[in-house]
Amino acid sequence: MWVCGTLWGARMQVQLRRGLLPASGRRWSAAASYSASAESARVRALVYGDHGHPPNVIELKNLELTAVGGSDVHVKMLAAPVNPSDINMIQGKYGILPKLPAVGGNEGVGQVVAVGSSVTRVKPGDLVILGTSGLGDSVIQNGSNSGVGQAVIQIATVLGLRTINVVRDRPDLQKLTNKLKNLGAEHVITEEQLRKPEMKNLFKDTPQPRLALNCVGGKSATDLLRHLAHGGTMVTYGGMAKQPITAPVSLLIFKDLKLRGFWLTHWKDTHSLDEFKELIFTLCDFILRGQFTAPDCSEVPLQDYQRALETSMQPFISTKQIFTM
């Protein structure tokens, strides 16, 4: 990263994201989002606000950096190369492009200057290598308006993952889109839009997902597979369309895609009570921090069970029916 003699900030998401590699070679996790320092400061960086001929569009600017947060890692860059991919990215001719304005460069060696209170895996003084472009990882899912889909959006946001959320077209699509984006969704698209050639434009500034979550099956699942990155995995946890999944042979051979299933009952049977408690406590912690909310619910008296069951089977329903005893 072309930030000369400055501090580089990284939102630490130790569960999933790769970004800082200590000098020992062992990988830790981080997600680059902006430059920062332990104290508010001004630093120099090579920034471009438009794509074009690099010498013409790159400017040396002073940037105001924010104070370190609880999950930040502040890195002082020591050296950073100029690679062909960096040039292509500035020209706008690379497979994935950052949002503008952007700091040039994707690699480099730096030294940790400060860490937030919740960071435990690196410490000030450590030498690190920036291992990713900072554009992040993404997840694609169908059935995104479901209770699970809404949970995925929120958990992914906490973990620093970007989400591509597929829903069926409907009369109140804009209302649903606004709702999901308020939860943290980056992209909300219909199944029809997912099949259009224009989808390739979405991946100019969003990396192709390495994980797809399928609860529909049928053609919707096949469409998710087509947009997975090489070596990606699709996990199926539902089959609302009641149709089999068709996986093109070419995707399995040439993209090395993997298909897996997930059944919560089996997961609980094969994991310890302590592991289940840890999962629940993690979700509760998200709730207490205001990072996770339950889907909209309708409380229904037990004697009105027929109404609740009928409502839950209607199309385009995102509201969970809750029996009150």
Secondary structure as GFF3:
##gff-version 3
##sequence-region A 1 325
A	DSSP	beta_strand	7	11	.	.	.	ID=ss1
A	DSSP	beta_strand	20	22	.	.	.	ID=ss2
A	DSSP	beta_strand	31	32	.	.	.	ID=ss3
A	DSSP	beta_strand	41	48	.	.	.	ID=ss4
A	DSSP	alpha_helix	54	57	.	.	.	ID=ss5
A	DSSP	beta_strand	58	65	.	.	.	ID=ss6
A	DSSP	beta_strand	72	79	.	.	.	ID=ss7
A	DSSP	alpha_helix	84	91	.	.	.	ID=ss8
A	DSSP	beta_strand	102	103	.	.	.	ID=ss9
A	DSSP	beta_strand	109	115	.	.	.	ID=ss10
A	DSSP	beta_strand	127	130	.	.	.	ID=ss11
A	DSSP	beta_strand	138	141	.	.	.	ID=ss12
A	DSSP	alpha_helix	147	158	.	.	.	ID=ss13
A	DSSP	beta_strand	162	167	.	.	.	ID=ss14
A	DSSP	alpha_helix	173	183	.	.	.	ID=ss15
A	DSSP	beta_strand	187	190	.	.	.	ID=ss16
A	DSSP	alpha_helix	191	194	.	.	.	ID=ss17
A	DSSP	alpha_helix	199	202	.	.	.	ID=ss18
A	DSSP	beta_strand	211	214	.	.	.	ID=ss19
A	DSSP	alpha_helix	218	226	.	.	.	ID=ss20
A	DSSP	beta_strand	233	236	.	.	.	ID=ss21
A	DSSP	alpha_helix	249	254	.	.	.	ID=ss22
A	DSSP	beta_strand	258	261	.	.	.	ID=ss23
A	DSSP	alpha_helix	264	270	.	.	.	ID=ss24
A	DSSP	alpha_helix	273	288	.	.	.	ID=ss25
A	DSSP	beta_strand	297	301	.	.	.	ID=ss26
A	DSSP	three_ten_helix	302	304	.	.	.	ID=ss27
A	DSSP	alpha_helix	305	312	.	.	.	ID=ss28
A	DSSP	beta_strand	320	324	.	.	.	ID=ss29
###
